[in-house]
Amino acid sequence: MLFKERIQELRKKNDLTQEQLANKLNITPQSISKWENGLSTPDLEMLLNIANTFNVSCDYLLGNETIVNVENKDVSKLLLRIEVNEVDGDNVKINLPLGIIKTLIDTNALKFKNEDLLSKIDFNVIFTMIEQGVIGKLLEVNDKDGSNIAIYVS
């Protein structure tokens, strides 16, 4: 099931109009309409707000039918995998333990070029998602030039 179907299903299941849901999320009803029609998708922070509003995981909102509980895993042993595929053919794959990535981010030791897609990602939101039990594919970003970034936790 796609995000547009999930958001509509959850809204209707909770007897909310698009306007009522928009008010709960402090956004416009047009945003809800665009999501439900597949014309746009929320950013990571809003995705987290939606998940909290409906008491579901971000993973569920994004269409993953399988619920995975991080409490059954040793979080210190989880890996953060980042895959960057540039349109010019450059490909980078990073697999590091979450603890190392978190330390690099907390100490500002992990830097990206200003124009880099990675510089636009709020890793604190990603860590919040992980703390709430979301694992698997957390994010995929495509820029207008065709470059792609995907972030996974496993």
Secondary structure, DSSP 4 states (H G I P E B T S, - for coil): --HHHHHHHHHHHTT--HHHHHHHHTS-HHHHHHHHTTS----HHHHHHHHHHHT--HHHHTT--S---GGGS-GGG-EEEEEEE-TTS-EEEEEEEHHHHHHHHHTT-----TTSGGGG--HHHHHHHHHTT--EEEEEEE-TTS-EEEEEE-
